Amino acid sequence: MDVKPKSKYLFEIIVETLLRANKKYEAIIPWYIMTSNDNNEETIKFLEDNNYFGYDKKYVKIFIQGEMPLLDINGEFLIDQDGKIKFASDGNGSIYRSMKENGILEDMKQRKIEWIYICSVDNILLQIVEPILLGLTIKQKNQIASKTIIKANPQEKVGVFCKKNGKPSVIEYTELPEDMLEMVDENKELTFGESHIMCNLFSLSALEKISEETLPYHIAFKKVEYYEYGKLIIPTEPNSYKMEAFIFDSFPLFEKITLLRGNREEDFAPVKNKEGNDSPKTASELYNKYWK
């Protein structure tokens, strides 16, 4: 990332945020990182090569998320180079089960951790430690919470909060009907405008509860390389169904959620694309403006 006063890695920015919080609250915050089978070794090597950017390794735990098989348009399994079924990571919603299966929840219990922030790596303005959100959640006696921002425009590609069957939910931008995108309320604000920016807070008991549940899968249709009779096939069009669970699919398991509306200029500088909106360039500009 081209941020001032020098270029920084995404992990480096996260560590700086954690170190500031450690100093402010006089504690060392455990850092749990979920990887995939595709990037686990690379991630560990990167962190080792950079000495975890100065973070105490004893407080860092890395675990691997789950996978699901890839299917072609006929419902047949895609085959990998080794002749076995081809798998892919099954979405950030697999974090709950993966934390349980990898002993992360037990580790949290042993460390007497009560509240856990779960955030994505690609928002360089994300405040990983949110004391106001934590205090508000405890005051409202809720077990889950999220920090939000208002959509920049009806077409912005973000999931939005809503109620489904009376329960807190998030609907993805790809699943929101066209006629609902521009609906406004009596204050002329978008009815479905409260964005989910992957800044979530859970009590440990909430994570334990969710880890026992089976979340629904969303189906994405993507281009995926595969092997057929030992020959590599590189498709030019989407050819495979990928099944993913999303982290917010757990929200309807609870009656209420605490939402704290943030400020886009202070809380949201995502890196989603190589160029244009939500790119390293735009994220760096927002980061530099915030920290100038």
RABEL-V138331 format. One record per residue. N is the residue number from 1. RES is the residue in one letter. SS is DSSP state (@ for helix, = for strand, . for the rest). PSI is psi in radians with two decimals (none if undefined). Layout:
n:N res:RES ss:SS psi:PSI
n:N res:RES ss:SS psi:PSI
This chain:
n:1 res:M ss:. psi:2.31
n:2 res:D ss:. psi:1.27
n:3 res:V ss:. psi:2.71
n:4 res:K ss:. psi:2.63
n:5 res:P ss:. psi:-0.07
n:6 res:K ss:. psi:2.82
n:7 res:S ss:. psi:2.51
n:8 res:K ss:. psi:2.68
n:9 res:Y ss:. psi:2.75
n:10 res:L ss:@ psi:-0.78
n:11 res:F ss:@ psi:-0.61
n:12 res:E ss:@ psi:-0.71
n:13 res:I ss:@ psi:-0.70
n:14 res:I ss:@ psi:-0.79
n:15 res:V ss:@ psi:-0.71
n:16 res:E ss:@ psi:-0.71
n:17 res:T ss:@ psi:-0.76
n:18 res:L ss:@ psi:-0.73
n:19 res:L ss:@ psi:-0.65
n:20 res:R ss:@ psi:-0.74
n:21 res:A ss:@ psi:-0.71
n:22 res:N ss:@ psi:-0.76
n:23 res:K ss:@ psi:-0.75
n:24 res:K ss:@ psi:-0.72
n:25 res:Y ss:@ psi:0.08
n:26 res:E ss:. psi:0.90
n:27 res:A ss:. psi:2.79
n:28 res:I ss:. psi:2.07
n:29 res:I ss:. psi:2.12
n:30 res:P ss:. psi:2.44
n:31 res:W ss:= psi:2.03
n:32 res:Y ss:= psi:2.27
n:33 res:I ss:= psi:2.14
n:34 res:M ss:= psi:2.20
n:35 res:T ss:= psi:-3.10
n:36 res:S ss:. psi:2.95
n:37 res:N ss:. psi:-0.48
n:38 res:D ss:. psi:-0.59
n:39 res:N ss:. psi:0.10
n:40 res:N ss:@ psi:-0.93
n:41 res:E ss:@ psi:-0.71
n:42 res:E ss:@ psi:-0.71
n:43 res:T ss:@ psi:-0.81
n:44 res:I ss:@ psi:-0.79
n:45 res:K ss:@ psi:-0.74
n:46 res:F ss:@ psi:-0.80
n:47 res:L ss:@ psi:-0.71
n:48 res:E ss:@ psi:-0.79
n:49 res:D ss:@ psi:-0.51
n:50 res:N ss:. psi:0.29
n:51 res:N ss:@ psi:0.66
n:52 res:Y ss:@ psi:0.45
n:53 res:F ss:@ psi:0.59
n:54 res:G ss:@ psi:0.04
n:55 res:Y ss:. psi:2.48
n:56 res:D ss:. psi:2.03
n:57 res:K ss:@ psi:-0.45
n:58 res:K ss:@ psi:-0.34
n:59 res:Y ss:@ psi:0.27
n:60 res:V ss:= psi:2.22
n:61 res:K ss:= psi:2.31
n:62 res:I ss:= psi:2.35
n:63 res:F ss:= psi:2.77
n:64 res:I ss:= psi:2.38
n:65 res:Q ss:. psi:2.98
n:66 res:G ss:. psi:3.08
n:67 res:E ss:= psi:2.79
n:68 res:M ss:= psi:2.61
n:69 res:P ss:= psi:2.65
n:70 res:L ss:. psi:2.41
n:71 res:L ss:= psi:2.56
n:72 res:D ss:= psi:-3.06
n:73 res:I ss:. psi:-0.26
n:74 res:N ss:. psi:0.08
n:75 res:G ss:. psi:0.19
n:76 res:E ss:. psi:2.63
n:77 res:F ss:= psi:2.43
n:78 res:L ss:. psi:2.61
n:79 res:I ss:= psi:2.43
n:80 res:D ss:. psi:3.13
n:81 res:Q ss:. psi:-0.55
n:82 res:D ss:. psi:0.10
n:83 res:G ss:. psi:0.01
n:84 res:K ss:. psi:2.94
n:85 res:I ss:= psi:2.40
n:86 res:K ss:. psi:2.29
n:87 res:F ss:= psi:2.82
n:88 res:A ss:= psi:2.71
n:89 res:S ss:= psi:2.55
n:90 res:D ss:. psi:0.61
n:91 res:G ss:. psi:2.78
n:92 res:N ss:@ psi:-0.23
n:93 res:G ss:@ psi:-0.21
n:94 res:S ss:@ psi:-0.03
n:95 res:I ss:@ psi:-0.62
n:96 res:Y ss:@ psi:-0.90
n:97 res:R ss:@ psi:-0.67
n:98 res:S ss:@ psi:-0.64
n:99 res:M ss:@ psi:-0.68
n:100 res:K ss:@ psi:-0.85
n:101 res:E ss:@ psi:-0.46
n:102 res:N ss:. psi:0.16
n:103 res:G ss:. psi:0.23
n:104 res:I ss:@ psi:-0.75
n:105 res:L ss:@ psi:-0.68
n:106 res:E ss:@ psi:-0.68
n:107 res:D ss:@ psi:-0.73
n:108 res:M ss:@ psi:-0.71
n:109 res:K ss:@ psi:-0.73
n:110 res:Q ss:@ psi:-0.57
n:111 res:R ss:. psi:0.00
n:112 res:K ss:. psi:0.63
n:113 res:I ss:. psi:2.34
n:114 res:E ss:. psi:-0.53
n:115 res:W ss:= psi:2.46
n:116 res:I ss:= psi:2.23
n:117 res:Y ss:= psi:2.33
n:118 res:I ss:= psi:2.03
n:119 res:C ss:= psi:2.88
n:120 res:S ss:. psi:2.77
n:121 res:V ss:. psi:-0.28
n:122 res:D ss:. psi:0.26
n:123 res:N ss:= psi:1.78
n:124 res:I ss:. psi:-0.11
n:125 res:L ss:. psi:0.03
n:126 res:L ss:. psi:2.23
n:127 res:Q ss:. psi:1.74
n:128 res:I ss:. psi:-0.57
n:129 res:V ss:. psi:2.02
n:130 res:E ss:. psi:1.48
n:131 res:P ss:@ psi:-0.58
n:132 res:I ss:@ psi:-0.76
n:133 res:L ss:@ psi:-0.74
n:134 res:L ss:@ psi:-0.84
n:135 res:G ss:@ psi:-0.72
n:136 res:L ss:@ psi:-0.71
n:137 res:T ss:@ psi:-0.77
n:138 res:I ss:@ psi:-0.74
n:139 res:K ss:@ psi:-0.68
n:140 res:Q ss:. psi:-0.02
n:141 res:K ss:. psi:0.72
n:142 res:N ss:. psi:2.85
n:143 res:Q ss:. psi:-0.25
n:144 res:I ss:= psi:2.71
n:145 res:A ss:= psi:2.82
n:146 res:S ss:= psi:2.58
n:147 res:K ss:= psi:2.44
n:148 res:T ss:= psi:2.94
n:149 res:I ss:= psi:2.78
n:150 res:I ss:= psi:2.44
n:151 res:K ss:. psi:2.44
n:152 res:A ss:. psi:-0.59
n:153 res:N ss:. psi:2.86
n:154 res:P ss:. psi:-0.49
n:155 res:Q ss:. psi:0.01
n:156 res:E ss:. psi:2.37
n:157 res:K ss:. psi:1.30
n:158 res:V ss:. psi:2.65
n:159 res:G ss:. psi:2.64
n:160 res:V ss:= psi:2.64
n:161 res:F ss:= psi:2.58
n:162 res:C ss:= psi:3.14
n:163 res:K ss:= psi:2.32
n:164 res:K ss:= psi:2.06
n:165 res:N ss:. psi:0.62
n:166 res:G ss:. psi:0.04
n:167 res:K ss:= psi:2.61
n:168 res:P ss:= psi:2.37
n:169 res:S ss:= psi:2.93
n:170 res:V ss:= psi:2.34
n:171 res:I ss:= psi:2.26
n:172 res:E ss:. psi:2.65
n:173 res:Y ss:. psi:-0.49
n:174 res:T ss:. psi:-0.28
n:175 res:E ss:. psi:-0.05
n:176 res:L ss:. psi:2.12
n:177 res:P ss:. psi:2.55
n:178 res:E ss:@ psi:-0.71
n:179 res:D ss:@ psi:-0.23
n:180 res:M ss:@ psi:-0.25
n:181 res:L ss:@ psi:-0.68
n:182 res:E ss:. psi:0.20
n:183 res:M ss:. psi:2.41
n:184 res:V ss:= psi:2.74
n:185 res:D ss:. psi:-2.95
n:186 res:E ss:. psi:-0.32
n:187 res:N ss:. psi:0.17
n:188 res:K ss:. psi:0.35
n:189 res:E ss:. psi:2.68
n:190 res:L ss:= psi:2.27
n:191 res:T ss:. psi:-0.72
n:192 res:F ss:. psi:1.28
n:193 res:G ss:. psi:0.00
n:194 res:E ss:= psi:1.84
n:195 res:S ss:= psi:2.46
n:196 res:H ss:= psi:2.01
n:197 res:I ss:= psi:0.40
n:198 res:M ss:= psi:0.74
n:199 res:C ss:= psi:1.56
n:200 res:N ss:= psi:2.58
n:201 res:L ss:= psi:2.31
n:202 res:F ss:= psi:2.51
n:203 res:S ss:= psi:2.73
n:204 res:L ss:@ psi:-0.66
n:205 res:S ss:@ psi:-0.58
n:206 res:A ss:@ psi:-0.76
n:207 res:L ss:@ psi:-0.68
n:208 res:E ss:@ psi:-0.71
n:209 res:K ss:@ psi:-0.83
n:210 res:I ss:@ psi:-0.64
n:211 res:S ss:@ psi:-0.30
n:212 res:E ss:. psi:-0.11
n:213 res:E ss:. psi:2.80
n:214 res:T ss:. psi:2.02
n:215 res:L ss:. psi:2.69
n:216 res:P ss:. psi:2.73
n:217 res:Y ss:. psi:2.48
n:218 res:H ss:= psi:2.52
n:219 res:I ss:= psi:2.17
n:220 res:A ss:= psi:2.49
n:221 res:F ss:= psi:1.96
n:222 res:K ss:= psi:2.86
n:223 res:K ss:. psi:2.18
n:224 res:V ss:. psi:2.23
n:225 res:E ss:. psi:2.58
n:226 res:Y ss:= psi:3.08
n:227 res:Y ss:= psi:2.47
n:228 res:E ss:= psi:2.01
n:229 res:Y ss:. psi:0.71
n:230 res:G ss:. psi:-0.02
n:231 res:K ss:= psi:2.34
n:232 res:L ss:= psi:2.24
n:233 res:I ss:= psi:2.13
n:234 res:I ss:. psi:1.77
n:235 res:P ss:. psi:2.65
n:236 res:T ss:. psi:-0.21
n:237 res:E ss:. psi:2.78
n:238 res:P ss:. psi:2.38
n:239 res:N ss:. psi:-0.05
n:240 res:S ss:= psi:2.49
n:241 res:Y ss:= psi:2.19
n:242 res:K ss:= psi:2.29
n:243 res:M ss:= psi:2.19
n:244 res:E ss:= psi:2.39
n:245 res:A ss:. psi:2.49
n:246 res:F ss:. psi:2.59
n:247 res:I ss:@ psi:-0.59
n:248 res:F ss:@ psi:-0.09
n:249 res:D ss:@ psi:-0.18
n:250 res:S ss:@ psi:-0.32
n:251 res:F ss:@ psi:-0.70
n:252 res:P ss:@ psi:-0.12
n:253 res:L ss:@ psi:-0.13
n:254 res:F ss:. psi:2.67
n:255 res:E ss:. psi:-0.60
n:256 res:K ss:. psi:2.78
n:257 res:I ss:. psi:2.51
n:258 res:T ss:= psi:2.25
n:259 res:L ss:= psi:2.29
n:260 res:L ss:= psi:2.01
n:261 res:R ss:= psi:2.18
n:262 res:G ss:. psi:-2.91
n:263 res:N ss:. psi:2.22
n:264 res:R ss:@ psi:-0.75
n:265 res:E ss:@ psi:-0.31
n:266 res:E ss:@ psi:-0.29
n:267 res:D ss:@ psi:-0.12
n:268 res:F ss:. psi:1.79
n:269 res:A ss:. psi:1.30
n:270 res:P ss:= psi:2.70
n:271 res:V ss:. psi:1.68
n:272 res:K ss:. psi:-0.52
n:273 res:N ss:= psi:2.76
n:274 res:K ss:. psi:-0.66
n:275 res:E ss:. psi:2.91
n:276 res:G ss:. psi:-2.57
n:277 res:N ss:. psi:2.59
n:278 res:D ss:. psi:0.72
n:279 res:S ss:= psi:2.98
n:280 res:P ss:@ psi:-0.62
n:281 res:K ss:@ psi:-0.88
n:282 res:T ss:@ psi:-0.65
n:283 res:A ss:@ psi:-0.73
n:284 res:S ss:@ psi:-0.69
n:285 res:E ss:@ psi:-0.76
n:286 res:L ss:@ psi:-0.71
n:287 res:Y ss:@ psi:-0.82
n:288 res:N ss:@ psi:-0.64
n:289 res:K ss:@ psi:-0.70
n:290 res:Y ss:@ psi:-0.69
n:291 res:W ss:@ psi:0.12
n:292 res:K ss:. psi:none
